[in-house]
Amino acid sequence: MNDAGAVAAVRAYIDDHRAAFLDDLAEWLRIPSVSAQPEHAADVRRSADWLAAHLRRTGFPTAEVWETEGAPAVYAEWPSEDPDAPTVLVYGHHDVQPAALEDGWDSDPFEPVVRGNRLYARGAADDKGQVLFHTLGVRAHLAATGRTAPAVNLKLLVEGEEESGSPNFRALVERHRDRVAADAVIVSDTGMWSRDTPTVCTGMRGLAECEIELSGPDQDIHSGSFGGAVPNPATAAGRLVAALHDEHERVAVPGFYDGIVELTERERQLFAELPFDEAEWLRTAKSHAPHGEAGHTTLERVWARPTAEVNGIGGGYQGAGGKTIIPSSALLKLSFRLVAGQDPGRVEEAVSAWVAEQLPAGIRHTITFSGATRPCLTPLDHPALQSVARAMGRAFEQDIRFTREGGSGPAADLQDVIGAPVLFLGISVPSDGWHAPNEKVELDLLLKGVETSAYLWGDLAPH
């Protein structure tokens, strides 16, 4: 079958099964699988059971609910009949953010509603819609190619705690390392630039976070009797914050930039070609001027440069009026977004050493780091990334551009444990309102996701 015939066959299959697919999605969306709220624990389990049953009906010979210390995940696999076929693992999540009508929704967030070309419900885009499009996609792939099994060994891992920070995900992946082993990972918990500019994300930043407690006097003391003669922990906190960046807004922690993978000129050019409106971006950011590391554009800063941010600072008297004291303690909360080449452990060591060097005698401190997330990046010329771009290009009938993601997520754990490249395939657009009232998904774009999935497995197999 030539390419035009294959495209026609995929689209015909999708069109014939569109109504049933949307009915299934609506049924799943009615389950309020809110992992953050204990009263919905049974619903999260019901969501996992629903998905496992749906995957079996789709044709996956193996579909299991995997237990964790928290909410259950779902794992499925469908072996290829080709003994040399590569193995691909699709990642997503079936839990959703909290939602209630009184939050500002125009309709019940767990009663899906179609208005025009949009399906409104919690989880429509993040992430149930983008998980489920793979089920119709693989059926369309089989129908168009005449296969009885996918062109790749296809696996799915759909967790139930992503919206709660994935506290048990890495342990789950490590425990089932042999089962989830793959040659490539497809993450369908992402979006694209816009409906007119379809894009593929090539990487995510990592994250390290810390809380610094500073202690001076053993109790609050009189600033008249002792001020100017003993160190003040609130002043020390302010000086730490002031010293965090140099005059070029580079992070001033020695060793912080060691090993980073710099942007190539090609990547900088691709970022520059995106239709980026900085004024509109600032409105979205509720901010009034761009700011950041000298020598880099806004997109480069949020996607491909490491950062240090002050998330919170406190110390001393916070009530009405004045209280002339030297406070006994102060607190800082810092976070560091990391890029490819940075190791969270080494960054934590560098930050710890820097903090100790900055503080004067008489200021004691403790520094506590939260669980870190590694950055992940797939090079533009990686064959699997090019397969994703080609499949998406066939579906959208235009060239696909490339972006990165400034945030962090569990995809890096998959790359770290499995040792496979992580690729991102998503059709959500910024207006879909993830985590917000009236979350929705554009139905035509959702079906483009189905179509992309249908083309992807045949393209990945030889590459």
N, C-alpha and C positions, 0 to 999 in steps of 0.2 A: 504494500500500500504506500503510495507517495505521501508527501507531507500534507498536501491539501486534503487528501482522502482521510488521513489519520486525524487531522484537526476536525473535519466534518463529522467523523464517527464519534469522537470524544464529545463534541458539542451536542450532537443528537442524543447521546446517552444521558448527558447531564440534563438536557431539556426534558426528556421523557421522565426523569426521576426527580426533578426539582421539587415538585409538590410534596412527595413523600419525605424527601430530605428535610425540608423546612418543617414538616409536621414532627419529625423525629427531634429536630433541634428544639422546637418549642416545648416538646414533652420534657426534654432534659433541662431546659431553662426554668421550668416550673419548680424544680427541686432547689430550695434555698440553701445551697451548699456553702454556707458562710463559715470558714474555718476559724475565724477569730472569735466567734461567739459559741461558748460551750453548749448553749441550748440548741444549737444546730448540728451538734456532733452526729446525731442519727441521720440528719439530712445529708451530711458529707458522705457518710457510708452508703446511703441510698443512691447518691450520685455515682459513687464508684461502682456499685453493683449494676446500676443502669448501664453505665458505659461498657463494663465487661460483657454484659449480655448483648449489647448492640454490636460490639466488635465480633462476637461469635456469629451473630446473624449476618454480619457483613461478609464473613468467610474466614476470619482468622481462626486457624485450628487451635491456637492457644490464646486464652485470654484469662488473666488471673487478677484477683485483688490481693495486693501485697500489704501486709501490716507494717506499721511503723510504731514508734513510741507515741505518735500523735494520730493524725488522720491517715486513712488508707490511700495508697496509690494503686494505679491500674497498669498492668504490663500485658502486652500482647505481642505475638510474633507470627509471621506467615513466611515460611521458607520458600525460596525460589526453587524451581525445578532445575535450574542451571547450577551445576556443582561449582562453577567458578564465579558465581555472582557475588558482587560485593554486598556487605551488610550495612544497612542504614537504620539508625535509631531516630525516631521522631519524638521530640519532647513537647509537652504542654502541661496544663494544669486544669483540674476540674473544680477547684474551689473558687469562690467569688468573694468580692468585697461586701461588707454589710450594706443594706439598702432598705429604706422604708419610705412609704408614700409621703410622710411628713417631712422628709429630707428635701422635698422640692420636685419629686417625680410628678409627671402629668398623668401617670397611670400606675397600677400596681407593678412594682419592679420584677415580681416573680409571676406575672401573667403576661406573656409575650404579646405584643401588639404590633401589627404592621400598619404603618402610615406612609402611603406613597411607596417609595423604593427602600424604606428603612424598617428594620426590625428592632423594636425597643424592648430591652429586658436586661436585667443584671446578668452579666456573663456573655451577652450576645457577641461582643468583640473580644473580651478579656475573661476567659479564653475559650469558652465552650464552642463558639462558632468556628474558631480557627483550629481547634482540635478536630471537630467533626468533619470539616471539609475534606480531611484526608480519607475518611471512610467512603464517601462517594467518589473521591478521586481515584482510589485504587480500583473500585469497581469499573469506572470509566476506562481506566488503563487496561483492564482485562478485556473488556468488551471491544475496545478498539483494536487490540493486538491479537485477539483470539487465544490469549493465554489462559491457563487455569490457575496460575500462581504468578505473583509479581516478578518483574525482571530483576529485582534485588531481593535479598533476604530482608524483609521489612519488619521492623520492631517499633513498638510504641511504648513510651513510659510517660504516664500522665499522673502527676503528683496531686496531693490533696491539701497541701499546706503552703503553696507559693505565696498566697496573700497574707500569710502569717510569718513570712521570712524564711520559709523552707528550713526549719530548725532540724529536721531529721532526714533531709534529702541526701546529703553527702553520705551519711551512714548507710542509708538504703542502697545507694549506688555501690558503695564499697562492699556491702554484704552480698550483693548480687552481681559483682563485677563480671563474672563469666557469662551470665545470662544477658547482660546489656552490652557486651563487647560489640563494637561496630567499627566500620571503616570511615564513617562520617555520621555526624549528628545534625539533624534538622530541627531547629527551634521555631515553633509556630506560636510564639507568645511575643509578638512584635508587630510593628506596623510599617507603613511606607510613607514617603514624603507627602504625597497628595494623590487624589484620584487621577489627576492629569500627569503626574510624574511618579510612575511606579519605580520603586527602588528596592535594592537588596542591602541589608545591613551586613557589614563585614566584621564587626567586633563590638565588644562592650568593655567599658572601664571596670576595673576592680575597685575594692573598697577596704580601707582600714579605718577603724574608729577607736577613739580613746577618751577616757575621762581622767582629768588631772585634778587631784585634791591637794590644795596647798594649805599648810598650817604654819602659823606664826606663834603669837602668844598663846598660852594655855587657855585663855579666855579673852573676851573683848575687854580692852583696857582704855583708859582715858587718854584722848589724843593731846590734851594739854600737858598732862604730866609726863607722858612717854613719847609723844609724837616727835619724829625727827631723830630719835635715839635708838629705836628698834625697828627691824624690818616689818613692812606691812604686806601681808599676803595678797590683799586686793591690788596694791601697786605692782607686786610681782606678777600677778595674773595679767594686768594691763601691759606690762613690759614684754611678757611672753608673746602676747597677741601682736604687739607692735613689731617684734623681731621676727615674726613668722615668714614675712615676705621682704624681699629687698626692694630697691627703688624701681626695678623693672617688673615688679609683681611676680618674680620667680620665688619659689619656695626656698627659704634660706637654710633649711636643714642640710648639713653636709651629708653627701652620699644619697640624697633623695632621688636624684635623676640618674643614678648609676644604672646602666644597662638598658635604658629605655629604647624602644624601636622608634626612630624618628619617622615622621611623615615623608614619603617620597614626593618628588615634584609632580608625578602623575596623580597621586592622591590629592595633593593640594589643588591641582587643576580641576579635578572632578568635583571637589567640594565647591570651588569657585563657580562652577557651571550651574549649580543648583539655583533655582529661582528663589533666593533667600531675601526676604524683606526685613531688614533689621529693625525698622520702626514697628512693624507688626509683631515681630518677635519680642521686642521690649514691652509692648502692650500685653502680650501673653504672659510675660515674666513679671508683670505689675511693677516694672522698674523704669528708671528715667534716663539712664545712660549706660552704654556698654563699658565694661571694665575688665581688665585681666592682663595676662602675661604679654609683655611687649613683643612685637614681631609676629603675632598670630591673629588670625581673623576670629570672629565670634564662633563660627562653626568649628574651627580648629581647636579653640579653647574648650568647648563643651564636649567634643567627641574624642580628641586625640592628644590632649595635653593633661598631665597630672596636676592635681590641685590640692590645696590645703584650705579648709574652711572652718571658721569658728561657728559652731552650731549653738553654743550657749556659753554665757559667762555670768558669774554671780559671786557675791561676797559682801559682807557687811550689812548695814541697816538698809532695809528696803521700804519701810513704812512711811507714813505721812510726816512731814516736818523733818527736822534734823536730829541727829544723834552723834555727838562728837566722840567717836571711838576709833581705835585701831582694831579692826575685826580680827578674830582669832583664826578665820579660815576663808578660803575662796575656792571657786570651782570653775574649771574650764571643760568644755566638751568640744573636741576637734574631730573632723573627718578628713580623710585623704582619698581622693579618687586616683586610681592608678591606671597606667596604660601598659601595653604589651612590653615585656622585658623587665618590669618591676616585680619584685618578689615581696608580698605583704610582710613576711617574717623579717626580711632585711630592713624594710621601711620602718617597722615597729622598733627594731633595735636602734636605728638611726634617730628616730624621734625620741626614744627614751634617753639616749645619750645626750642629745641636744638640750632637752628639758633640764637634765641634771646640771649641765654646764651653764645654763642661763640663770639659775637661781642663786641668790645671795646666801651667805651664811646666815643661819637662823630661820630659814624657810625650809621646812620639811615637806616632802611630797610623796604621794603615791600615784602611779599611773596604771590604769587598767584598760586593756584592749578588749574589745568585743570580737566575736568571730569574724574573720576576714574573708573577703571574696577575691579570687584571682581575676585579673583581666584576661580577655580572650580576643584573639585576632586571627583572621584567615587572610592570607595574602591575595591580592586581586587576581593573580595568575593561577591560583589553585584550581585544578581541573573540576573539582566538585562545586566550587563557587561558580565557575563558568557554566556548569550544568544548570544550577538554579537560575542563573540569569537568562539562559537560553529558554528554559521552560516557561519562565515568567514572560519573556519576550514574545513567545508564541501565543500565550494566552491574551496578552494585552495588545499584541500587534504593534509594538514599538520598542525602541531601545530602552534597556533598563539601566538606571544610574545606581550609584553606590553611596551609601551613607555609613555612619557608625552610630552607636548608642552611647550617650553620656552616662546613663545609669548603670546599675550592676544587677546581676541576677544569678540564678543557680546554673546557668549554662556553663559557666567557667568550671564548676565542679565536674560536669560531664567531661569537658576537655581534659581536665587535670587527671581524673581517675581513669577514663577510658583511653586517653591519649590519641583521640581522633579530632580532626578539624570540626569546628562548630560553624554551621551555616544557618542563616536566618531566613525564614519564609513567612511573611505575614502580609495581609491585605488591609489591615485596619488603617484608618486615616485619623489625623489629630482631632477632628471634630466628633469622633465616636464617643468621647467623654468617658474614658476609662476612670473608674473609681468615683465618678460624678453622678448626680441625678440625670436621668434620661439617657443612660448609656444605650448606644445603638450600633448596628452594623449596616452598612450599605449592601443591599442584597445582590446587586450586580457585581460588586467587588468580591463578595463572599463566593459567588459562583466562579469568578475568575481565580480564586484560590483553589477551588475544586479542580478547575481546568489545569492550572499550573501543576498541582499534585499529580494529575493524570499523565502529564507529559514527563514529569521529572524522573520517574523510576526507569523508564526506557532510556533516557539520556544519561543517567548516572551509571547504568550498568557497564557500558564500554569504557567509561572514563575513570 
